Amino acid sequence: MNPRKMKQMMKQMGIDVTELDAEEVVIKTADEELVFSDAQVTRMDAQGQETYQIVGEPETRELGAGDDGDGDDEAAEAADAIPADDVAIVAQRAGVPEDEAREALEAEDGDLAAAISRLE
């Protein structure tokens, strides 16, 4: 069918089609992400209901995996897992440097009392 005629028919039926200039589309599932780079994305508006169509080949990556490749994501996550205030408290109470306090907290899954006991 002629694309022009198709557009005309869709307009008559009240369907508006718009091409989106998307750079990347990410779909997150329970255990992975589907990443479409350079995907063709079309939005169809039919009687107030918007539908999106994605055409392209996705890259699959594990949920939470970073795409910058520098490896800092895991280090930043680990540092964020133990609050700096907790590290300071353990270091002060046990009389040890903060890096030792952080290691003890990580070993004890963030339990302040257990980390202090471990260091005393």
Residue pairs with C-beta under 8 A, 6 or more apart in sequence:
7 17
10 16
10 17
13 46
14 46
14 47
15 44
15 45
15 46
16 44
16 45
16 46
17 42
17 43
17 44
17 45
18 42
18 43
18 44
18 45
19 40
19 41
19 42
20 41
20 42
20 43
22 36
22 39
22 41
23 37
23 38
24 35
24 36
24 37
24 39
25 35
25 36
25 39
25 41
25 54
25 56
26 33
26 34
26 35
26 36
27 33
27 34
27 36
27 58
28 63
29 63
30 63
31 62
31 63
32 60
32 61
32 62
32 63
33 60
33 61
33 62
33 63
33 65
34 58
34 59
34 60
35 58
35 59
35 60
35 61
35 67
36 54
36 56
36 57
36 58
36 59
37 56
37 59
38 56
39 54
39 55
39 56
40 54
40 55
40 56
41 52
41 53
41 54
41 55
42 52
42 53
42 55
43 50
43 51
43 52
44 50
44 51
44 52
44 53
45 51
61 67
65 73
66 72
66 73
78 106
81 106
81 110
82 102
82 105
82 106
82 110
86 105
86 110
86 112
87 98
87 101
87 102
87 105
88 98
88 101
89 112
90 96
90 101
90 104
90 105
90 112
90 115
90 116
90 119
91 97
91 98
91 100
91 101
93 116
94 100
94 101
94 104
94 115
94 116
94 119
94 120
96 104
96 119
100 119
101 115
101 119
104 115
104 116
104 118
104 119
105 111
105 112
105 115
107 115
107 118
108 114
108 115
108 118
